[in-house]
């Protein structure tokens, strides 16, 4: 959890009567893959919220983040007859049929931390940390500010089918193509580390070998940015290649402290799990409605609005972490 304003501290909420009590509601969160520290904080948000409102929670995930790797886990939860499936999807379209099967059985399907862009009709709502339409532009501005808005940059992403990363990369490309502020910056490569430390390290080393004039790397994935920073740190080239992206303060603190990384961004994964739990229970017991433009209250997050496409954000903009504030956050 976080120390400052992003913290969703434990608080008591009394739910009004509805069709179900919180004790009856089973929520399962399907992560992208096991061994990914990003999901530790997000899962803790679910755990803490369910302790307060007395819902039942379980986390499951495949070993790898391939497009179809989550399908057996989803099918198992449908067979169990859980009430709510929350998922960080590994594909924008490979899960459509199983999502529909879940909803046909009355299971609420929430995408969390990433959406199935273009196939939103197969889920009930999406819980996103911030407005994803702005992330690509924000990341280009971040790396541009670090390299003086001039030179070669590259992107080290997750998997080739990761829907959220691909959406942000599209925004990065559009920003580079259309904003004259970045006219002197050139994207030379986009590579994929599959959200695995070893492959991300190999891809980062290949970028340095293939593009000797590389000045900046954006890694919009917590596994990728840590791997990229480790490579730059071990080679002692932080003054030549600037690494930024989306990362966890707990994993990036060392690199910020020693100057390897000057700045990076993220949001509160914890608050996504916290919000998703309250929203899921509210939908299931009838105390909340899933209507665009509607609002509801979540302890410590305040008034939450349901946006177009039944999209819900936990915060308005990315949080930037640097040497001035890195010690204020412990997630």
C-alpha positions as CSV (number, residue, x, y, z in Angstrom):
1,X,0.0,0.0,0.0
2,X,1.0,3.6,-0.4
3,X,1.9,6.1,2.3
4,X,0.4,9.2,0.8
5,X,-2.9,10.2,-0.8
6,X,-3.0,7.1,-3.0
7,X,-3.5,4.9,0.0
8,X,-6.9,3.2,0.3
9,X,-6.8,2.6,4.0
10,X,-9.1,0.1,5.7
11,X,-12.5,1.6,6.5
12,X,-15.9,0.3,7.4
13,X,-18.8,0.3,4.9
14,X,-22.3,-0.8,5.8
15,X,-24.1,-2.2,2.8
16,X,-27.8,-1.7,2.5
17,X,-30.1,-4.6,1.9
18,X,-30.2,-6.1,-1.5
19,X,-30.5,-9.4,-3.3
20,X,-27.3,-10.8,-1.8
21,X,-25.2,-10.1,1.3
22,X,-21.5,-9.5,0.9
23,X,-20.8,-12.8,2.7
24,X,-22.5,-14.7,-0.1
25,X,-20.4,-13.1,-2.9
26,X,-17.4,-14.9,-4.3
27,X,-14.9,-12.7,-6.3
28,X,-12.1,-14.3,-8.2
29,X,-9.3,-12.2,-9.8
30,X,-7.5,-13.7,-12.7
31,X,-4.1,-12.1,-13.1
32,X,-2.0,-12.0,-16.3
33,X,0.6,-14.4,-14.9
34,X,2.2,-15.7,-11.7
35,X,5.5,-14.2,-10.5
36,X,4.6,-10.7,-11.6
37,X,5.0,-8.4,-8.6
38,X,2.7,-5.8,-10.0
39,X,-0.3,-7.9,-9.1
40,X,0.8,-8.3,-5.4
41,X,-0.4,-4.7,-4.7
42,X,-3.5,-5.0,-6.9
43,X,-4.5,-8.3,-5.2
44,X,-3.9,-6.8,-1.7
45,X,-6.5,-4.2,-2.6
46,X,-9.0,-7.0,-3.2
47,X,-8.0,-8.8,0.0
48,X,-8.3,-5.7,2.2
49,X,-11.6,-4.6,0.8
50,X,-13.1,-8.1,1.2
51,X,-12.0,-8.2,4.8
52,X,-13.9,-5.0,5.4
53,X,-17.1,-5.9,3.5
54,X,-16.9,-9.6,4.1
55,X,-16.9,-10.9,0.5
56,X,-14.9,-14.0,-0.4
57,X,-11.8,-13.5,-2.6
58,X,-9.4,-15.7,-4.5
59,X,-6.5,-14.9,-6.8
60,X,-5.5,-17.3,-9.7
61,X,-3.2,-16.8,-12.7
62,X,-1.5,-18.8,-15.4
63,X,2.3,-19.2,-15.5
64,X,2.7,-17.2,-18.7
65,X,0.9,-14.2,-20.2
66,X,0.0,-15.7,-23.5
67,X,-3.2,-14.7,-25.2
68,X,-5.1,-17.9,-24.4
69,X,-3.4,-18.9,-21.1
70,X,-6.2,-17.5,-18.9
71,X,-9.0,-19.5,-20.6
72,X,-8.7,-22.7,-18.4
73,X,-8.8,-20.6,-15.3
74,X,-11.9,-18.7,-16.5
75,X,-13.6,-22.0,-17.4
76,X,-12.8,-23.4,-13.9
77,X,-14.4,-20.4,-12.2
78,X,-17.5,-20.7,-14.4
79,X,-17.8,-24.3,-13.4
80,X,-17.5,-23.3,-9.8
81,X,-20.3,-20.8,-10.2
82,X,-18.5,-17.8,-8.7
83,X,-20.4,-14.5,-8.6
84,X,-17.7,-12.1,-10.0
85,X,-14.8,-12.7,-12.3
86,X,-12.3,-9.8,-12.4
87,X,-9.4,-10.2,-14.9
88,X,-6.4,-8.4,-16.3
89,X,-6.8,-9.7,-19.8
90,X,-3.9,-11.0,-21.9
91,X,-5.7,-10.5,-25.2
92,X,-8.3,-8.1,-26.5
93,X,-10.3,-10.8,-28.3
94,X,-9.2,-14.4,-27.4
95,X,-11.4,-14.5,-24.3
96,X,-14.7,-13.3,-25.8
97,X,-16.4,-16.7,-25.9
98,X,-15.6,-17.6,-22.4
99,X,-16.6,-14.2,-21.1
100,X,-19.9,-14.6,-22.8
101,X,-20.3,-18.1,-21.2
102,X,-19.7,-16.5,-17.8
103,X,-22.2,-13.8,-18.3
104,X,-24.8,-16.2,-19.7
105,X,-24.6,-17.9,-16.3
106,X,-25.1,-14.6,-14.4
107,X,-21.5,-14.0,-13.5
108,X,-20.4,-10.4,-13.4
109,X,-17.2,-9.9,-15.6
110,X,-15.0,-7.0,-14.8
111,X,-11.7,-6.3,-16.6
112,X,-9.2,-4.7,-14.3
113,X,-6.0,-2.7,-15.2
114,X,-6.6,-3.4,-18.9
115,X,-9.6,-3.7,-21.2
116,X,-10.7,-5.8,-24.2
117,X,-10.6,-2.8,-26.5
118,X,-13.0,-3.3,-29.4
119,X,-14.8,-6.1,-27.6
120,X,-16.3,-4.3,-24.6
121,X,-19.7,-5.9,-25.1
122,X,-18.3,-9.1,-23.6
123,X,-17.6,-7.6,-20.1
124,X,-19.8,-5.6,-17.7
125,X,-17.4,-2.9,-16.9
126,X,-13.7,-2.1,-16.7
127,X,-11.7,-0.8,-13.8
128,X,-8.7,1.2,-15.0
129,X,-6.2,3.1,-12.9
130,X,-6.4,6.3,-15.0
131,X,-7.5,7.5,-18.4
132,X,-5.6,5.2,-20.8
133,X,-6.1,7.5,-23.7
134,X,-3.5,9.9,-22.2
135,X,-0.9,7.3,-21.1
136,X,0.9,7.1,-24.5
137,X,1.3,10.9,-24.8
138,X,2.4,11.1,-21.2
139,X,5.1,8.5,-21.7
140,X,6.5,10.3,-24.8
141,X,6.6,13.6,-22.8
142,X,8.4,11.7,-20.0
143,X,11.2,10.3,-22.2
144,X,11.4,13.5,-24.2
145,X,12.0,15.6,-21.1
146,X,14.8,13.2,-20.1
147,X,16.6,13.3,-23.5
148,X,16.1,16.9,-24.4
149,X,13.4,16.1,-27.0
150,X,16.0,14.9,-29.5
151,X,17.4,11.5,-30.5
152,X,16.5,7.8,-31.0
153,X,14.1,6.1,-28.6
154,X,12.8,2.5,-28.4
155,X,9.9,0.8,-26.6
156,X,10.4,-2.4,-24.5
157,X,6.8,-3.8,-24.1
158,X,5.2,-6.9,-22.6
159,X,3.7,-9.4,-25.0
160,X,2.8,-8.7,-28.6
161,X,-0.9,-9.1,-27.8
162,X,-1.1,-7.3,-24.5
163,X,-4.1,-5.0,-25.0
164,X,-3.3,-2.2,-22.6
165,X,0.4,-1.9,-23.7
166,X,-0.6,-2.0,-27.4
167,X,-3.2,0.7,-26.8
168,X,-0.5,2.9,-25.1
169,X,2.0,2.2,-27.9
170,X,-0.6,3.3,-30.4
171,X,-0.9,6.6,-28.5
172,X,2.9,7.0,-28.4
173,X,3.2,6.6,-32.1
174,X,0.3,9.0,-32.7
175,X,2.0,11.6,-30.4
176,X,5.3,11.3,-32.2
177,X,3.7,11.6,-35.6
178,X,1.4,14.5,-34.8
179,X,3.0,16.7,-32.2
180,X,5.8,19.0,-33.5
181,X,7.3,19.1,-30.0
182,X,8.7,15.7,-30.7
183,X,9.8,16.2,-34.3
184,X,13.4,15.5,-33.5
185,X,12.7,12.2,-31.7
186,X,12.8,9.0,-33.7
187,X,11.3,5.7,-32.6
188,X,13.7,3.1,-33.9
189,X,12.2,-0.1,-32.5
190,X,9.4,-1.7,-30.5
191,X,10.4,-5.0,-28.9
192,X,8.6,-7.4,-26.5
193,X,9.9,-9.0,-23.3
194,X,6.8,-11.1,-22.7
195,X,6.6,-9.7,-19.1
196,X,9.5,-12.1,-18.2
197,X,12.7,-10.7,-16.6
198,X,15.1,-12.9,-18.6
199,X,13.5,-12.1,-22.0
200,X,13.1,-8.4,-21.2
201,X,16.8,-8.3,-20.3
202,X,17.8,-10.0,-23.5
203,X,15.6,-7.6,-25.6
204,X,17.1,-4.6,-23.8
205,X,20.7,-5.8,-24.5
206,X,19.7,-6.3,-28.1
207,X,18.4,-2.7,-28.4
208,X,21.7,-1.4,-27.1
209,X,23.7,-3.6,-29.5
210,X,21.5,-2.7,-32.5
211,X,21.1,1.0,-31.9
212,X,24.4,2.4,-30.6
213,X,22.9,6.0,-30.7
214,X,19.9,5.1,-28.6
215,X,19.1,7.8,-26.1
216,X,15.9,6.7,-24.4
217,X,13.8,3.6,-23.7
218,X,10.2,3.5,-22.7
219,X,9.1,0.3,-20.9
220,X,5.4,0.5,-20.2
221,X,5.4,-2.6,-18.1
222,X,6.7,-3.1,-14.5
223,X,8.8,-6.2,-15.5
224,X,10.3,-4.5,-18.5
225,X,11.3,-1.2,-16.9
226,X,13.1,-3.0,-14.0
227,X,15.0,-5.2,-16.5
228,X,15.9,-2.3,-18.7
229,X,17.2,-0.3,-15.6
230,X,19.2,-3.3,-14.4
231,X,21.0,-3.5,-17.8
232,X,21.8,0.2,-17.9
233,X,22.9,0.1,-14.3
234,X,25.2,-2.9,-14.8
235,X,26.8,-1.2,-17.9
236,X,27.1,2.2,-16.2
237,X,25.5,4.0,-19.1
238,X,22.8,6.0,-17.3
239,X,24.2,9.2,-18.7
240,X,23.9,7.9,-22.2
241,X,20.6,6.0,-22.2
242,X,17.6,7.2,-20.2
243,X,15.1,4.5,-19.0
244,X,11.6,5.4,-18.1
245,X,8.1,3.8,-18.4
246,X,5.6,2.4,-15.9
247,X,7.0,0.8,-12.8
248,X,6.6,0.0,-9.1
249,X,8.3,2.3,-6.7
250,X,9.4,-0.6,-4.6
251,X,11.2,-2.2,-7.5
252,X,12.6,1.0,-9.0
253,X,13.8,2.7,-5.7
254,X,17.3,1.4,-6.0
255,X,17.6,2.7,-9.6
256,X,16.3,6.1,-8.7
257,X,18.5,6.4,-5.7
258,X,21.7,5.7,-7.6
259,X,20.7,7.9,-10.6
260,X,20.1,5.0,-13.1
261,X,16.5,6.2,-13.6
262,X,15.6,9.9,-13.2
263,X,11.9,9.5,-13.5
264,X,9.1,7.0,-14.3
265,X,5.3,6.8,-13.8
266,X,2.5,4.7,-12.6
267,X,-0.7,4.8,-10.5
268,X,-2.0,2.8,-7.5
269,X,-2.6,-0.8,-8.4
270,X,-3.9,-1.3,-4.8
271,X,-6.7,1.1,-5.4
272,X,-7.9,-0.8,-8.5
273,X,-8.5,-3.9,-6.4
274,X,-10.0,-1.9,-3.6
275,X,-12.5,-0.1,-6.0
276,X,-13.3,-3.3,-8.0
277,X,-14.3,-5.1,-4.8
278,X,-16.7,-2.4,-3.6
279,X,-18.2,-2.0,-7.1
280,X,-18.6,-5.8,-7.6
281,X,-20.4,-6.3,-4.3
282,X,-22.6,-3.3,-5.0
283,X,-23.6,-4.6,-8.4
284,X,-24.3,-8.1,-7.0
285,X,-26.3,-7.0,-4.0
286,X,-28.2,-4.3,-5.9
287,X,-26.9,-1.2,-4.1
288,X,-25.1,0.1,-7.2
289,X,-26.1,0.3,-10.8
290,X,-23.8,-0.1,-13.8
291,X,-25.1,3.0,-15.8
292,X,-22.9,5.4,-17.7
293,X,-22.9,8.8,-16.0
294,X,-23.8,7.2,-12.6
295,X,-21.7,7.8,-9.5
296,X,-21.1,5.8,-6.3
297,X,-19.0,6.3,-3.2
298,X,-15.9,4.2,-2.3
299,X,-14.2,4.7,1.1
300,X,-11.0,6.7,0.8
301,X,-11.5,7.2,-3.0
302,X,-14.5,9.4,-2.8
303,X,-17.1,9.8,-5.5
304,X,-16.5,7.5,-8.5
305,X,-18.1,8.1,-11.9
306,X,-19.0,5.5,-14.5
307,X,-17.6,6.8,-17.8
308,X,-18.5,6.0,-21.4
309,X,-18.2,2.4,-22.2
310,X,-18.7,1.5,-18.5
311,X,-15.1,2.5,-17.8
312,X,-14.2,3.5,-14.3
313,X,-10.9,5.2,-13.3
314,X,-9.3,5.2,-9.8
315,X,-7.3,8.4,-10.4
316,X,-7.3,11.3,-12.8
317,X,-3.7,11.2,-14.1
318,X,-0.4,9.3,-13.8
319,X,1.8,9.7,-10.8
320,X,5.4,10.6,-11.6
321,X,8.1,9.2,-9.3
322,X,11.6,10.6,-9.0
323,X,14.3,11.2,-6.3
324,X,12.2,13.9,-4.6
325,X,9.2,11.6,-3.8
326,X,10.3,7.9,-4.3
327,X,10.5,7.4,-0.5
328,X,6.9,8.5,0.0
329,X,5.6,5.3,-1.6
330,X,6.0,1.7,-0.5
331,X,4.0,-0.3,-3.0
